[in-house]
Protein backbone atom coordinates (compact mmCIF):
# COMPACT_ATOMS: atom_id res chain seq x y z
CA UNK A 1 0.00 0.00 0.00
CA UNK A 2 1.31 3.43 -0.93
CA UNK A 3 1.23 6.12 1.73
CA UNK A 4 0.30 9.48 0.23
CA UNK A 5 0.97 12.90 1.72
CA UNK A 6 -1.69 15.23 0.21
CA UNK A 7 0.39 18.38 0.38
CA UNK A 8 -1.49 19.68 -2.65
CA UNK A 9 -5.12 19.04 -3.62
CA UNK A 10 -4.04 18.02 -7.12
CA UNK A 11 -1.48 15.57 -5.72
CA UNK A 12 -4.09 14.13 -3.38
CA UNK A 13 -6.52 13.42 -6.24
CA UNK A 14 -3.77 11.81 -8.31
CA UNK A 15 -2.77 9.69 -5.33
CA UNK A 16 -6.34 8.48 -4.80
CA UNK A 17 -6.65 7.50 -8.46
CA UNK A 18 -3.32 5.67 -8.35
CA UNK A 19 -4.33 3.83 -5.18
CA UNK A 20 -7.64 2.74 -6.74
CA UNK A 21 -5.85 1.45 -9.84
CA UNK A 22 -3.36 -0.47 -7.68
CA UNK A 23 -6.20 -2.04 -5.69
CA UNK A 24 -7.95 -3.10 -8.90
CA UNK A 25 -4.75 -4.71 -10.21
CA UNK A 26 -4.13 -6.52 -6.91
CA UNK A 27 -7.74 -7.78 -6.74
CA UNK A 28 -7.48 -9.27 -10.24
C-alpha distance matrix in Angstrom:
0.0 3.8 6.5 9.5 13.1 15.3 18.4 19.9 20.0 19.8 16.7 15.1 16.2 14.9 11.4 11.6 13.1 10.6 7.8 10.6 11.5 8.4 8.7 12.3 12.2 10.4 12.9 15.7
3.8 0.0 3.8 6.2 9.8 12.2 15.0 16.6 17.1 16.7 13.4 12.2 13.8 12.3 8.7 10.0 11.7 9.0 7.1 10.7 11.6 9.1 10.4 13.9 13.8 12.8 15.5 18.0
6.5 3.8 0.0 3.8 6.8 9.7 12.4 14.5 15.4 15.7 12.3 10.9 13.3 12.6 8.9 10.3 13.0 11.1 9.2 12.7 14.3 12.4 13.3 16.8 17.2 16.2 18.6 21.4
9.5 6.2 3.8 0.0 3.8 6.1 8.9 10.7 11.6 12.1 8.7 7.3 10.2 9.7 6.4 8.4 11.3 10.1 9.1 12.5 14.3 13.2 14.5 17.6 18.3 18.1 20.3 22.8
13.1 9.8 6.8 3.8 0.0 3.8 5.7 8.4 10.2 11.4 8.3 7.3 10.9 11.2 8.6 10.7 13.8 13.1 12.6 15.8 17.6 16.9 18.1 21.2 22.0 21.9 24.0 26.6
15.3 12.2 9.7 6.1 3.8 0.0 3.8 5.3 6.4 8.2 5.9 4.5 8.3 9.4 7.9 9.6 12.6 12.9 12.9 15.5 17.6 17.6 18.8 21.4 22.7 23.0 24.8 27.3
18.4 15.0 12.4 8.9 5.7 3.8 0.0 3.8 6.8 8.7 7.0 7.2 10.8 11.7 10.9 13.0 15.7 15.9 16.3 19.0 20.7 20.8 22.3 24.8 25.9 26.3 28.3 30.6
19.9 16.6 14.5 10.7 8.4 5.3 3.8 0.0 3.8 5.4 5.1 6.2 8.8 10.0 10.4 12.4 14.4 15.2 16.3 18.5 20.1 20.8 22.4 24.5 25.7 26.7 28.5 30.5
20.0 17.1 15.4 11.6 10.2 6.4 6.8 3.8 0.0 3.8 5.4 5.0 6.4 8.7 9.8 10.7 12.6 14.3 15.3 16.8 18.7 20.0 21.2 22.9 24.6 25.8 27.1 29.2
19.8 16.7 15.7 12.1 11.4 8.2 8.7 5.4 3.8 0.0 3.8 5.4 5.3 6.3 8.6 10.1 10.9 12.4 14.3 15.7 16.9 18.5 20.2 21.5 22.9 24.5 26.1 27.7
16.7 13.4 12.3 8.7 8.3 5.9 7.0 5.1 5.4 3.8 0.0 3.8 5.5 5.1 6.0 8.7 10.0 10.4 12.1 14.3 15.3 16.3 18.2 20.0 21.0 22.3 24.2 26.0
15.1 12.2 10.9 7.3 7.3 4.5 7.2 6.2 5.0 5.4 3.8 0.0 3.8 5.5 5.0 6.2 8.7 9.8 10.5 12.4 14.3 15.2 16.5 18.5 20.0 21.0 22.5 24.6
16.2 13.8 13.3 10.2 10.9 8.3 10.8 8.8 6.4 5.3 5.5 3.8 0.0 3.8 5.4 5.1 6.3 8.6 9.9 10.8 12.5 14.3 15.5 16.8 18.6 20.1 21.2 23.1
14.9 12.3 12.6 9.7 11.2 9.4 11.7 10.0 8.7 6.3 5.1 5.5 3.8 0.0 3.8 5.5 5.2 6.2 8.6 10.0 10.7 12.3 14.3 15.5 16.7 18.4 20.0 21.5
11.4 8.7 8.9 6.4 8.6 7.9 10.9 10.4 9.8 8.6 6.0 5.0 5.4 3.8 0.0 3.8 5.4 5.1 6.1 8.6 9.9 10.4 12.2 14.3 15.3 16.4 18.2 20.1
11.6 10.0 10.3 8.4 10.7 9.6 13.0 12.4 10.7 10.1 8.7 6.2 5.1 5.5 3.8 0.0 3.8 5.5 5.1 6.2 8.7 9.9 10.6 12.4 14.3 15.3 16.4 18.6
13.1 11.7 13.0 11.3 13.8 12.6 15.7 14.4 12.6 10.9 10.0 8.7 6.3 5.2 5.4 3.8 0.0 3.8 5.4 5.2 6.3 8.7 9.9 10.7 12.5 14.3 15.4 16.9
10.6 9.0 11.1 10.1 13.1 12.9 15.9 15.2 14.3 12.4 10.4 9.8 8.6 6.2 5.1 5.5 3.8 0.0 3.8 5.5 5.1 6.2 8.6 9.9 10.6 12.3 14.2 15.6
7.8 7.1 9.2 9.1 12.6 12.9 16.3 16.3 15.3 14.3 12.1 10.5 9.9 8.6 6.1 5.1 5.4 3.8 0.0 3.8 5.5 5.1 6.2 8.7 9.9 10.5 12.2 14.4
10.6 10.7 12.7 12.5 15.8 15.5 19.0 18.5 16.8 15.7 14.3 12.4 10.8 10.0 8.6 6.2 5.2 5.5 3.8 0.0 3.8 5.4 5.1 6.2 8.7 9.9 10.5 12.5
11.5 11.6 14.3 14.3 17.6 17.6 20.7 20.1 18.7 16.9 15.3 14.3 12.5 10.7 9.9 8.7 6.3 5.1 5.5 3.8 0.0 3.8 5.4 5.1 6.3 8.7 9.9 10.9
8.4 9.1 12.4 13.2 16.9 17.6 20.8 20.8 20.0 18.5 16.3 15.2 14.3 12.3 10.4 9.9 8.7 6.2 5.1 5.4 3.8 0.0 3.8 5.4 5.1 6.2 8.6 10.0
8.7 10.4 13.3 14.5 18.1 18.8 22.3 22.4 21.2 20.2 18.2 16.5 15.5 14.3 12.2 10.6 9.9 8.6 6.2 5.1 5.4 3.8 0.0 3.8 5.4 5.1 6.0 8.6
12.3 13.9 16.8 17.6 21.2 21.4 24.8 24.5 22.9 21.5 20.0 18.5 16.8 15.5 14.3 12.4 10.7 9.9 8.7 6.2 5.1 5.4 3.8 0.0 3.8 5.5 5.2 6.3
12.2 13.8 17.2 18.3 22.0 22.7 25.9 25.7 24.6 22.9 21.0 20.0 18.6 16.7 15.3 14.3 12.5 10.6 9.9 8.7 6.3 5.1 5.4 3.8 0.0 3.8 5.5 5.3
10.4 12.8 16.2 18.1 21.9 23.0 26.3 26.7 25.8 24.5 22.3 21.0 20.1 18.4 16.4 15.3 14.3 12.3 10.5 9.9 8.7 6.2 5.1 5.5 3.8 0.0 3.8 5.5
12.9 15.5 18.6 20.3 24.0 24.8 28.3 28.5 27.1 26.1 24.2 22.5 21.2 20.0 18.2 16.4 15.4 14.2 12.2 10.5 9.9 8.6 6.0 5.2 5.5 3.8 0.0 3.8
15.7 18.0 21.4 22.8 26.6 27.3 30.6 30.5 29.2 27.7 26.0 24.6 23.1 21.5 20.1 18.6 16.9 15.6 14.4 12.5 10.9 10.0 8.6 6.3 5.3 5.5 3.8 0.0
